[in-house]
Amino acid sequence: MEARLVWGVLVGPLRVLCVLCCLLGRAIAA
C-alpha cells in the first residue's frame, strides 16, 4: 500500500508535466 502511494505521488506530477510540455510543444509548433 505504501509503495503504491509513493509511486502515485511521484508519477502524478510527472504526468502533469508531460501533458503541459506536450501542450506547449503543440502551441509552439502550431
C-alpha angles and dihedrals in degrees: 000000000000091000090054092050092050091046091050092049091050097043097041097068091039091057091049091050091049091051092048091048091050092050092048091048092052092047091052093045093047 
